[in-house]
Amino acid sequence: MTQSSSHYCDYTVAALEDELVRVLCSKNSADIVELEDGGIQIYLHRMYIDQAEGLIYRINACERPPEFVIWEKDIPEGLAMALEELGKVGMKRVITGAVRRLYESVDPEYFHTNGLYCKTPWRIGRQE
């Protein structure tokens, strides 16, 4: 379901950030594996939370902090348009805030006590 940017026209900058966090946190998938004993095992994959878990402890260990990748296809068209309407600086502020919140959700104490607030590079990935 795509939503037009008019859906987001009354959103504040903070509300757009909240919506982006919600969208990214809702990107989930699952693998169901049949076991030899006839049972099943379900593996849940939380795409962006798993990425944050995989990167958070590497941020200070690397010379350059690893980039958090947000796939263009995962941002609803209307939300993407609303972010673009904020301009380059506004869009960067919203996306950076959302990425920070994802890292913080993984380990709040580690995030704050290790100075990660300003070490959250990200990029928009485009698949061809």
N, CA, C and O atoms as CSV, one atom per row, in Angstrom:
chain,resi,resn,atom,element,x,y,z
A,1,MET,N,N,0.847,-1.170,0.000
A,1,MET,CA,C,0.000,0.000,0.000
A,1,MET,C,C,0.892,1.231,0.000
A,1,MET,O,O,1.701,1.403,0.912
A,2,THR,N,N,0.764,2.065,-0.974
A,2,THR,CA,C,1.538,3.295,-1.004
A,2,THR,C,C,0.663,4.437,-0.528
A,2,THR,O,O,-0.545,4.472,-0.758
A,3,GLN,N,N,1.313,5.360,0.139
A,3,GLN,CA,C,0.607,6.526,0.634
A,3,GLN,C,C,1.207,7.751,-0.014
A,3,GLN,O,O,2.425,7.860,-0.151
A,4,SER,N,N,0.355,8.667,-0.411
A,4,SER,CA,C,0.863,9.880,-1.044
A,4,SER,C,C,1.469,10.789,0.014
A,4,SER,O,O,1.229,10.622,1.210
A,5,SER,N,N,2.260,11.754,-0.446
A,5,SER,CA,C,2.890,12.679,0.501
A,5,SER,C,C,1.839,13.515,1.219
A,5,SER,O,O,2.111,14.042,2.298
A,6,SER,N,N,0.633,13.651,0.640
A,6,SER,CA,C,-0.415,14.426,1.299
A,6,SER,C,C,-0.820,13.781,2.620
A,6,SER,O,O,-1.307,14.468,3.518
A,7,HIS,N,N,-0.623,12.458,2.750
A,7,HIS,CA,C,-0.897,11.766,4.008
A,7,HIS,C,C,-0.005,12.323,5.112
A,7,HIS,O,O,-0.402,12.360,6.277
A,8,TYR,N,N,1.181,12.749,4.750
A,8,TYR,CA,C,2.169,13.223,5.716
A,8,TYR,C,C,2.250,14.745,5.802
A,8,TYR,O,O,3.109,15.267,6.513
A,9,CYS,N,N,1.376,15.472,5.096
A,9,CYS,CA,C,1.510,16.930,5.015
A,9,CYS,C,C,1.352,17.614,6.364
A,9,CYS,O,O,1.932,18.680,6.568
A,10,ASP,N,N,0.602,17.054,7.281
A,10,ASP,CA,C,0.411,17.670,8.591
A,10,ASP,C,C,1.386,17.141,9.643
A,10,ASP,O,O,1.300,17.521,10.811
A,11,TYR,N,N,2.301,16.276,9.243
A,11,TYR,CA,C,3.264,15.709,10.183
A,11,TYR,C,C,4.336,16.738,10.528
A,11,TYR,O,O,4.821,17.464,9.660
A,12,THR,N,N,4.692,16.789,11.795
A,12,THR,CA,C,5.832,17.603,12.205
A,12,THR,C,C,7.108,16.836,11.854
A,12,THR,O,O,7.052,15.666,11.478
A,13,VAL,N,N,8.241,17.494,11.976
A,13,VAL,CA,C,9.518,16.826,11.725
A,13,VAL,C,C,9.669,15.645,12.680
A,13,VAL,O,O,10.118,14.573,12.275
A,14,ALA,N,N,9.297,15.837,13.942
A,14,ALA,CA,C,9.394,14.752,14.930
A,14,ALA,C,C,8.472,13.590,14.552
A,14,ALA,O,O,8.843,12.427,14.716
A,15,ALA,N,N,7.288,13.895,14.054
A,15,ALA,CA,C,6.356,12.841,13.652
A,15,ALA,C,C,6.882,12.077,12.438
A,15,ALA,O,O,6.683,10.866,12.340
A,16,LEU,N,N,7.550,12.769,11.514
A,16,LEU,CA,C,8.154,12.085,10.363
A,16,LEU,C,C,9.256,11.140,10.834
A,16,LEU,O,O,9.389,10.032,10.313
A,17,GLU,N,N,10.038,11.569,11.808
A,17,GLU,CA,C,11.084,10.698,12.359
A,17,GLU,C,C,10.451,9.476,13.031
A,17,GLU,O,O,10.910,8.351,12.838
A,18,ASP,N,N,9.398,9.702,13.816
A,18,ASP,CA,C,8.690,8.583,14.455
A,18,ASP,C,C,8.176,7.598,13.418
A,18,ASP,O,O,8.290,6.385,13.592
A,19,GLU,N,N,7.612,8.123,12.340
A,19,GLU,CA,C,7.069,7.268,11.284
A,19,GLU,C,C,8.179,6.476,10.604
A,19,GLU,O,O,8.005,5.294,10.309
A,20,LEU,N,N,9.309,7.111,10.357
A,20,LEU,CA,C,10.432,6.402,9.739
A,20,LEU,C,C,10.931,5.286,10.656
A,20,LEU,O,O,11.212,4.182,10.189
A,21,VAL,N,N,11.041,5.560,11.940
A,21,VAL,CA,C,11.444,4.512,12.895
A,21,VAL,C,C,10.431,3.368,12.858
A,21,VAL,O,O,10.818,2.200,12.823
A,22,ARG,N,N,9.147,3.694,12.866
A,22,ARG,CA,C,8.108,2.661,12.833
A,22,ARG,C,C,8.212,1.810,11.572
A,22,ARG,O,O,8.119,0.584,11.629
A,23,VAL,N,N,8.403,2.468,10.441
A,23,VAL,CA,C,8.518,1.769,9.165
A,23,VAL,C,C,9.724,0.828,9.170
A,23,VAL,O,O,9.618,-0.332,8.774
A,24,LEU,N,N,10.864,1.338,9.621
A,24,LEU,CA,C,12.082,0.520,9.614
A,24,LEU,C,C,11.977,-0.647,10.602
A,24,LEU,O,O,12.446,-1.749,10.316
A,25,CYS,N,N,11.368,-0.405,11.750
A,25,CYS,CA,C,11.217,-1.478,12.742
A,25,CYS,C,C,10.214,-2.542,12.301
A,25,CYS,O,O,10.230,-3.662,12.813
A,26,SER,N,N,9.351,-2.200,11.365
A,26,SER,CA,C,8.332,-3.165,10.920
A,26,SER,C,C,8.798,-4.026,9.751
A,26,SER,O,O,8.051,-4.886,9.285
A,27,LYS,N,N,10.018,-3.809,9.274
A,27,LYS,CA,C,10.548,-4.627,8.169
A,27,LYS,C,C,11.076,-5.934,8.741
A,27,LYS,O,O,12.228,-6.025,9.165
A,28,ASN,N,N,10.224,-6.929,8.743
A,28,ASN,CA,C,10.544,-8.223,9.318
A,28,ASN,C,C,10.284,-9.333,8.313
A,28,ASN,O,O,9.499,-9.177,7.378
A,29,SER,N,N,10.956,-10.447,8.524
A,29,SER,CA,C,10.685,-11.639,7.723
A,29,SER,C,C,10.888,-12.846,8.624
A,29,SER,O,O,11.387,-12.716,9.742
A,30,ALA,N,N,10.507,-14.000,8.147
A,30,ALA,CA,C,10.645,-15.217,8.943
A,30,ALA,C,C,10.996,-16.388,8.040
A,30,ALA,O,O,10.580,-16.459,6.883
A,31,ASP,N,N,11.767,-17.293,8.597
A,31,ASP,CA,C,12.068,-18.562,7.945
A,31,ASP,C,C,11.480,-19.661,8.814
A,31,ASP,O,O,11.665,-19.667,10.031
A,32,ILE,N,N,10.777,-20.581,8.192
A,32,ILE,CA,C,10.198,-21.712,8.909
A,32,ILE,C,C,10.935,-22.961,8.454
A,32,ILE,O,O,10.990,-23.268,7.264
A,33,VAL,N,N,11.500,-23.675,9.421
A,33,VAL,CA,C,12.291,-24.862,9.122
A,33,VAL,C,C,11.611,-26.071,9.764
A,33,VAL,O,O,11.302,-26.066,10.956
A,34,GLU,N,N,11.387,-27.097,8.962
A,34,GLU,CA,C,10.833,-28.333,9.501
A,34,GLU,C,C,11.958,-29.154,10.112
A,34,GLU,O,O,12.988,-29.392,9.482
A,35,LEU,N,N,11.743,-29.578,11.344
A,35,LEU,CA,C,12.736,-30.374,12.058
A,35,LEU,C,C,12.537,-31.854,11.772
A,35,LEU,O,O,11.460,-32.271,11.347
A,36,GLU,N,N,13.566,-32.640,12.004
A,36,GLU,CA,C,13.498,-34.089,11.753
A,36,GLU,C,C,12.430,-34.766,12.589
A,36,GLU,O,O,11.847,-35.759,12.154
A,37,ASP,N,N,12.160,-34.251,13.780
A,37,ASP,CA,C,11.159,-34.868,14.659
A,37,ASP,C,C,9.730,-34.453,14.306
A,37,ASP,O,O,8.789,-34.794,15.022
A,38,GLY,N,N,9.567,-33.718,13.206
A,38,GLY,CA,C,8.244,-33.300,12.755
A,38,GLY,C,C,7.839,-31.926,13.251
A,38,GLY,O,O,6.837,-31.374,12.798
A,39,GLY,N,N,8.596,-31.376,14.166
A,39,GLY,CA,C,8.307,-30.042,14.671
A,39,GLY,C,C,8.785,-28.977,13.696
A,39,GLY,O,O,9.332,-29.278,12.635
A,40,ILE,N,N,8.569,-27.744,14.075
A,40,ILE,CA,C,9.044,-26.634,13.243
A,40,ILE,C,C,9.828,-25.648,14.099
A,40,ILE,O,O,9.600,-25.521,15.302
A,41,GLN,N,N,10.740,-24.966,13.460
A,41,GLN,CA,C,11.514,-23.901,14.093
A,41,GLN,C,C,11.286,-22.638,13.270
A,41,GLN,O,O,11.429,-22.654,12.047
A,42,ILE,N,N,10.937,-21.562,13.933
A,42,ILE,CA,C,10.687,-20.299,13.244
A,42,ILE,C,C,11.806,-19.325,13.600
A,42,ILE,O,O,12.078,-19.083,14.775
A,43,TYR,N,N,12.445,-18.774,12.584
A,43,TYR,CA,C,13.500,-17.790,12.761
A,43,TYR,C,C,12.987,-16.440,12.284
A,43,TYR,O,O,12.649,-16.270,11.113
A,44,LEU,N,N,12.935,-15.490,13.197
A,44,LEU,CA,C,12.488,-14.147,12.850
A,44,LEU,C,C,13.684,-13.268,12.522
A,44,LEU,O,O,14.707,-13.310,13.206
A,45,HIS,N,N,13.543,-12.474,11.471
A,45,HIS,CA,C,14.590,-11.553,11.051
A,45,HIS,C,C,14.006,-10.144,11.086
A,45,HIS,O,O,13.059,-9.831,10.364
A,46,ARG,N,N,14.578,-9.314,11.924
A,46,ARG,CA,C,14.162,-7.916,12.021
A,46,ARG,C,C,15.233,-7.121,11.292
A,46,ARG,O,O,16.255,-6.761,11.878
A,47,MET,N,N,15.003,-6.855,10.039
A,47,MET,CA,C,16.027,-6.347,9.133
A,47,MET,C,C,16.870,-5.207,9.697
A,47,MET,O,O,18.097,-5.300,9.733
A,48,TYR,N,N,16.226,-4.149,10.130
A,48,TYR,CA,C,16.981,-2.969,10.558
A,48,TYR,C,C,17.453,-3.064,12.009
A,48,TYR,O,O,18.518,-2.543,12.340
A,49,ILE,N,N,16.694,-3.707,12.865
A,49,ILE,CA,C,17.151,-3.922,14.242
A,49,ILE,C,C,18.340,-4.872,14.229
A,49,ILE,O,O,19.316,-4.650,14.946
A,50,ASP,N,N,18.271,-5.925,13.425
A,50,ASP,CA,C,19.397,-6.859,13.313
A,50,ASP,C,C,20.644,-6.147,12.785
A,50,ASP,O,O,21.757,-6.414,13.237
A,51,GLN,N,N,20.450,-5.247,11.832
A,51,GLN,CA,C,21.591,-4.489,11.303
A,51,GLN,C,C,22.208,-3.624,12.408
A,51,GLN,O,O,23.430,-3.566,12.543
A,52,ALA,N,N,21.365,-2.958,13.191
A,52,ALA,CA,C,21.863,-2.125,14.290
A,52,ALA,C,C,22.607,-2.979,15.317
A,52,ALA,O,O,23.653,-2.571,15.823
A,53,GLU,N,N,22.072,-4.161,15.626
A,53,GLU,CA,C,22.744,-5.071,16.564
A,53,GLU,C,C,24.109,-5.498,16.031
A,53,GLU,O,O,25.061,-5.643,16.798
A,54,GLY,N,N,24.203,-5.697,14.734
A,54,GLY,CA,C,25.446,-6.127,14.131
A,54,GLY,C,C,26.495,-5.030,14.031
A,54,GLY,O,O,27.687,-5.318,13.931
A,55,LEU,N,N,26.063,-3.784,14.057
A,55,LEU,CA,C,26.994,-2.665,13.869
A,55,LEU,C,C,27.362,-1.915,15.144
A,55,LEU,O,O,28.460,-1.366,15.236
A,56,ILE,N,N,26.475,-1.882,16.120
A,56,ILE,CA,C,26.661,-0.981,17.265
A,56,ILE,C,C,27.994,-1.175,17.974
A,56,ILE,O,O,28.633,-0.191,18.347
A,57,TYR,N,N,28.426,-2.397,18.169
A,57,TYR,CA,C,29.664,-2.641,18.919
A,57,TYR,C,C,30.907,-2.511,18.037
A,57,TYR,O,O,32.032,-2.584,18.530
A,58,ARG,N,N,30.702,-2.320,16.751
A,58,ARG,CA,C,31.817,-2.111,15.816
A,58,ARG,C,C,32.103,-0.624,15.593
A,58,ARG,O,O,33.152,-0.274,15.053
A,59,ILE,N,N,31.194,0.238,15.996
A,59,ILE,CA,C,31.330,1.664,15.703
A,59,ILE,C,C,32.634,2.230,16.258
A,59,ILE,O,O,33.375,2.884,15.524
A,60,ASN,N,N,32.928,2.000,17.518
A,60,ASN,CA,C,34.157,2.526,18.115
A,60,ASN,C,C,35.376,1.676,17.806
A,60,ASN,O,O,36.505,2.130,17.994
A,61,ALA,N,N,35.173,0.457,17.337
A,61,ALA,CA,C,36.293,-0.438,17.035
A,61,ALA,C,C,36.883,-0.173,15.650
A,61,ALA,O,O,38.017,-0.562,15.369
A,62,CYS,N,N,36.130,0.475,14.807
A,62,CYS,CA,C,36.571,0.734,13.431
A,62,CYS,C,C,37.148,2.144,13.318
A,62,CYS,O,O,36.730,3.060,14.025
A,63,GLU,N,N,38.114,2.297,12.417
A,63,GLU,CA,C,38.680,3.626,12.178
A,63,GLU,C,C,37.594,4.576,11.672
A,63,GLU,O,O,37.492,5.718,12.120
A,64,ARG,N,N,36.789,4.084,10.733
A,64,ARG,CA,C,35.622,4.824,10.250
A,64,ARG,C,C,34.393,4.039,10.675
A,64,ARG,O,O,34.301,2.846,10.388
A,65,PRO,N,N,33.440,4.683,11.354
A,65,PRO,CA,C,32.236,3.953,11.767
A,65,PRO,C,C,31.532,3.340,10.553
A,65,PRO,O,O,31.442,3.986,9.509
A,66,PRO,N,N,31.037,2.117,10.670
A,66,PRO,CA,C,30.331,1.490,9.553
A,66,PRO,C,C,29.032,2.232,9.237
A,66,PRO,O,O,28.383,2.787,10.123
A,67,GLU,N,N,28.675,2.225,7.967
A,67,GLU,CA,C,27.443,2.894,7.540
A,67,GLU,C,C,26.238,1.994,7.771
A,67,GLU,O,O,26.275,0.793,7.502
A,68,PHE,N,N,25.188,2.591,8.267
A,68,PHE,CA,C,23.900,1.936,8.407
A,68,PHE,C,C,23.190,2.124,7.069
A,68,PHE,O,O,23.056,3.256,6.604
A,69,VAL,N,N,22.737,1.054,6.448
A,69,VAL,CA,C,22.121,1.139,5.121
A,69,VAL,C,C,20.605,1.012,5.235
A,69,VAL,O,O,20.084,0.049,5.797
A,70,ILE,N,N,19.918,2.003,4.692
A,70,ILE,CA,C,18.457,1.972,4.583
A,70,ILE,C,C,18.132,1.810,3.110
A,70,ILE,O,O,18.537,2.624,2.281
A,71,TRP,N,N,17.407,0.768,2.795
A,71,TRP,CA,C,17.082,0.500,1.390
A,71,TRP,C,C,15.925,1.385,0.949
A,71,TRP,O,O,14.884,1.459,1.601
A,72,GLU,N,N,16.140,2.051,-0.177
A,72,GLU,CA,C,15.160,2.973,-0.744
A,72,GLU,C,C,13.779,2.326,-0.878
A,72,GLU,O,O,12.762,2.969,-0.619
A,73,LYS,N,N,13.747,1.078,-1.277
A,73,LYS,CA,C,12.472,0.376,-1.497
A,73,LYS,C,C,11.673,0.176,-0.207
A,73,LYS,O,O,10.471,-0.081,-0.257
A,74,ASP,N,N,12.339,0.294,0.951
A,74,ASP,CA,C,11.668,0.068,2.232
A,74,ASP,C,C,10.987,1.314,2.781
A,74,ASP,O,O,10.249,1.233,3.763
A,75,ILE,N,N,11.226,2.459,2.161
A,75,ILE,CA,C,10.585,3.699,2.599
A,75,ILE,C,C,9.372,3.946,1.695
A,75,ILE,O,O,9.529,4.092,0.483
A,76,PRO,N,N,8.174,3.993,2.268
A,76,PRO,CA,C,6.982,4.236,1.446
A,76,PRO,C,C,7.135,5.520,0.626
A,76,PRO,O,O,7.730,6.500,1.074
A,77,GLU,N,N,6.588,5.483,-0.564
A,77,GLU,CA,C,6.737,6.610,-1.499
A,77,GLU,C,C,6.325,7.940,-0.880
A,77,GLU,O,O,7.036,8.936,-1.014
A,78,GLY,N,N,5.181,7.961,-0.203
A,78,GLY,CA,C,4.708,9.208,0.399
A,78,GLY,C,C,5.640,9.733,1.475
A,78,GLY,O,O,5.864,10.939,1.573
A,79,LEU,N,N,6.179,8.837,2.276
A,79,LEU,CA,C,7.121,9.238,3.319
A,79,LEU,C,C,8.412,9.756,2.693
A,79,LEU,O,O,8.979,10.746,3.155
A,80,ALA,N,N,8.871,9.087,1.649
A,80,ALA,CA,C,10.081,9.538,0.947
A,80,ALA,C,C,9.871,10.940,0.378
A,80,ALA,O,O,10.760,11.788,0.465
A,81,MET,N,N,8.698,11.184,-0.201
A,81,MET,CA,C,8.406,12.508,-0.749
A,81,MET,C,C,8.352,13.563,0.361
A,81,MET,O,O,8.860,14.672,0.195
A,82,ALA,N,N,7.734,13.211,1.493
A,82,ALA,CA,C,7.651,14.151,2.612
A,82,ALA,C,C,9.045,14.474,3.143
A,82,ALA,O,O,9.319,15.618,3.505
A,83,LEU,N,N,9.922,13.478,3.193
A,83,LEU,CA,C,11.298,13.712,3.640
A,83,LEU,C,C,12.039,14.624,2.660
A,83,LEU,O,O,12.775,15.518,3.078
A,84,GLU,N,N,11.845,14.400,1.367
A,84,GLU,CA,C,12.497,15.240,0.357
A,84,GLU,C,C,12.026,16.686,0.453
A,84,GLU,O,O,12.803,17.612,0.219
A,85,GLU,N,N,10.749,16.882,0.799
A,85,GLU,CA,C,10.206,18.227,0.921
A,85,GLU,C,C,10.832,19.004,2.071
A,85,GLU,O,O,10.744,20.232,2.110
A,86,LEU,N,N,11.466,18.296,3.010
A,86,LEU,CA,C,12.150,18.961,4.117
A,86,LEU,C,C,13.443,19.632,3.671
A,86,LEU,O,O,13.998,20.464,4.388
A,87,GLY,N,N,13.915,19.269,2.492
A,87,GLY,CA,C,15.209,19.753,2.013
A,87,GLY,C,C,16.315,18.829,2.496
A,87,GLY,O,O,16.094,17.953,3.332
A,88,LYS,N,N,17.491,19.038,1.964
A,88,LYS,CA,C,18.618,18.150,2.248
A,88,LYS,C,C,18.961,18.102,3.744
A,88,LYS,O,O,19.166,17.026,4.306
A,89,VAL,N,N,19.022,19.271,4.376
A,89,VAL,CA,C,19.394,19.340,5.792
A,89,VAL,C,C,18.309,18.712,6.675
A,89,VAL,O,O,18.613,17.937,7.582
A,90,GLY,N,N,17.064,19.045,6.408
A,90,GLY,CA,C,15.958,18.496,7.198
A,90,GLY,C,C,15.843,16.990,7.058
A,90,GLY,O,O,15.631,16.279,8.040
A,91,MET,N,N,15.983,16.511,5.833
A,91,MET,CA,C,15.910,15.067,5.593
A,91,MET,C,C,17.054,14.358,6.316
A,91,MET,O,O,16.849,13.316,6.938
A,92,LYS,N,N,18.248,14.921,6.233
A,92,LYS,CA,C,19.401,14.314,6.910
A,92,LYS,C,C,19.167,14.263,8.417
A,92,LYS,O,O,19.499,13.269,9.063
A,93,ARG,N,N,18.605,15.319,8.973
A,93,ARG,CA,C,18.337,15.376,10.413
A,93,ARG,C,C,17.346,14.285,10.826
A,93,ARG,O,O,17.548,13.621,11.842
A,94,VAL,N,N,16.289,14.098,10.056
A,94,VAL,CA,C,15.270,13.092,10.381
A,94,VAL,C,C,15.843,11.681,10.279
A,94,VAL,O,O,15.648,10.867,11.182
A,95,ILE,N,N,16.542,11.387,9.197
A,95,ILE,CA,C,17.079,10.040,9.007
A,95,ILE,C,C,18.151,9.745,10.048
A,95,ILE,O,O,18.192,8.642,10.592
A,96,THR,N,N,19.020,10.711,10.335
A,96,THR,CA,C,20.050,10.520,11.363
A,96,THR,C,C,19.397,10.243,12.714
A,96,THR,O,O,19.844,9.366,13.452
A,97,GLY,N,N,18.355,10.978,13.036
A,97,GLY,CA,C,17.636,10.755,14.298
A,97,GLY,C,C,17.027,9.364,14.367
A,97,GLY,O,O,17.064,8.720,15.416
A,98,ALA,N,N,16.466,8.895,13.255
A,98,ALA,CA,C,15.874,7.555,13.225
A,98,ALA,C,C,16.942,6.476,13.402
A,98,ALA,O,O,16.732,5.503,14.127
A,99,VAL,N,N,18.080,6.648,12.744
A,99,VAL,CA,C,19.173,5.673,12.867
A,99,VAL,C,C,19.692,5.660,14.303
A,99,VAL,O,O,19.947,4.591,14.856
A,100,ARG,N,N,19.848,6.816,14.904
A,100,ARG,CA,C,20.284,6.885,16.308
A,100,ARG,C,C,19.319,6.129,17.214
A,100,ARG,O,O,19.744,5.407,18.116
A,101,ARG,N,N,18.037,6.294,16.976
A,101,ARG,CA,C,17.039,5.620,17.812
A,101,ARG,C,C,17.084,4.107,17.638
A,101,ARG,O,O,16.844,3.370,18.595
A,102,LEU,N,N,17.386,3.637,16.439
A,102,LEU,CA,C,17.520,2.191,16.233
A,102,LEU,C,C,18.716,1.658,17.017
A,102,LEU,O,O,18.603,0.639,17.697
A,103,TYR,N,N,19.858,2.336,16.929
A,103,TYR,CA,C,21.032,1.928,17.707
A,103,TYR,C,C,20.721,1.974,19.207
A,103,TYR,O,O,21.051,1.046,19.945
A,104,GLU,N,N,20.093,3.045,19.641
A,104,GLU,CA,C,19.781,3.202,21.058
A,104,GLU,C,C,18.859,2.092,21.558
A,104,GLU,O,O,18.976,1.656,22.704
A,105,SER,N,N,17.948,1.636,20.708
A,105,SER,CA,C,17.023,0.572,21.118
A,105,SER,C,C,17.737,-0.753,21.357
A,105,SER,O,O,17.248,-1.589,22.116
A,106,VAL,N,N,18.881,-0.953,20.722
A,106,VAL,CA,C,19.647,-2.191,20.884
A,106,VAL,C,C,20.297,-2.242,22.268
A,106,VAL,O,O,20.199,-3.255,22.960
A,107,ASP,N,N,20.952,-1.167,22.671
A,107,ASP,CA,C,21.657,-1.119,23.956
A,107,ASP,C,C,21.777,0.343,24.386
A,107,ASP,O,O,22.777,0.998,24.094
A,108,PRO,N,N,20.750,0.854,25.084
A,108,PRO,CA,C,20.735,2.275,25.442
A,108,PRO,C,C,21.954,2.716,26.253
A,108,PRO,O,O,22.528,3.771,25.984
A,109,GLU,N,N,22.344,1.928,27.226
A,109,GLU,CA,C,23.477,2.312,28.062
A,109,GLU,C,C,24.766,2.385,27.243
A,109,GLU,O,O,25.524,3.348,27.360
A,110,TYR,N,N,25.008,1.384,26.429
A,110,TYR,CA,C,26.214,1.374,25.592
A,110,TYR,C,C,26.200,2.561,24.628
A,110,TYR,O,O,27.215,3.233,24.446
A,111,PHE,N,N,25.051,2.811,24.017
A,111,PHE,CA,C,24.928,3.912,23.064
A,111,PHE,C,C,25.332,5.238,23.707
A,111,PHE,O,O,26.082,6.013,23.115
A,112,HIS,N,N,24.837,5.498,24.916
A,112,HIS,CA,C,25.069,6.792,25.554
A,112,HIS,C,C,26.427,6.889,26.243
A,112,HIS,O,O,27.032,7.961,26.244
A,113,THR,N,N,26.914,5.817,26.819
A,113,THR,CA,C,28.177,5.904,27.557
A,113,THR,C,C,29.406,5.788,26.669
A,113,THR,O,O,30.517,6.047,27.132
A,114,ASN,N,N,29.240,5.409,25.414
A,114,ASN,CA,C,30.381,5.255,24.513
A,114,ASN,C,C,30.441,6.304,23.414
A,114,ASN,O,O,31.178,6.151,22.439
A,115,GLY,N,N,29.671,7.362,23.571
A,115,GLY,CA,C,29.763,8.489,22.648
A,115,GLY,C,C,29.354,8.171,21.216
A,115,GLY,O,O,29.965,8.670,20.271
A,116,LEU,N,N,28.335,7.351,21.051
A,116,LEU,CA,C,27.932,6.955,19.701
A,116,LEU,C,C,26.992,7.957,19.028
A,116,LEU,O,O,26.725,7.849,17.831
A,117,TYR,N,N,26.495,8.919,19.784
A,117,TYR,CA,C,25.497,9.849,19.259
A,117,TYR,C,C,25.939,10.514,17.961
A,117,TYR,O,O,25.133,10.672,17.044
A,118,CYS,N,N,27.196,10.901,17.873
A,118,CYS,CA,C,27.692,11.592,16.672
A,118,CYS,C,C,28.423,10.655,15.717
A,118,CYS,O,O,29.098,11.110,14.794
A,119,LYS,N,N,28.292,9.361,15.934
A,119,LYS,CA,C,28.995,8.383,15.092
A,119,LYS,C,C,27.996,7.439,14.429
A,119,LYS,O,O,28.119,6.218,14.520
A,120,THR,N,N,27.018,8.020,13.768
A,120,THR,CA,C,25.968,7.191,13.166
A,120,THR,C,C,25.814,7.472,11.673
A,120,THR,O,O,24.755,7.922,11.237
A,121,PRO,N,N,26.857,7.211,10.885
A,121,PRO,CA,C,26.714,7.445,9.451
A,121,PRO,C,C,25.710,6.466,8.836
A,121,PRO,O,O,25.558,5.335,9.297
A,122,TRP,N,N,25.050,6.918,7.812
A,122,TRP,CA,C,24.079,6.084,7.114
A,122,TRP,C,C,24.102,6.447,5.635
A,122,TRP,O,O,24.663,7.464,5.228
A,123,ARG,N,N,23.489,5.601,4.866
A,123,ARG,CA,C,23.291,5.898,3.444
A,123,ARG,C,C,22.024,5.217,2.971
A,123,ARG,O,O,21.568,4.238,3.562
A,124,ILE,N,N,21.466,5.744,1.906
A,124,ILE,CA,C,20.311,5.134,1.262
A,124,ILE,C,C,20.837,4.185,0.192
A,124,ILE,O,O,21.557,4.594,-0.719
A,125,GLY,N,N,20.470,2.927,0.316
A,125,GLY,CA,C,20.886,1.928,-0.676
A,125,GLY,C,C,19.842,1.830,-1.778
A,125,GLY,O,O,18.640,1.881,-1.520
A,126,ARG,N,N,20.313,1.690,-2.992
A,126,ARG,CA,C,19.421,1.543,-4.150
A,126,ARG,C,C,19.716,0.238,-4.846
A,126,ARG,O,O,20.857,-0.038,-5.217
A,127,GLN,N,N,18.689,-0.562,-5.023
A,127,GLN,CA,C,18.861,-1.832,-5.728
A,127,GLN,C,C,18.415,-1.653,-7.161
A,127,GLN,O,O,17.434,-0.965,-7.446
A,128,GLU,N,N,19.150,-2.282,-8.055
A,128,GLU,CA,C,18.816,-2.152,-9.478
A,128,GLU,C,C,18.022,-3.316,-9.970
A,128,GLU,O,O,17.659,-3.363,-11.146
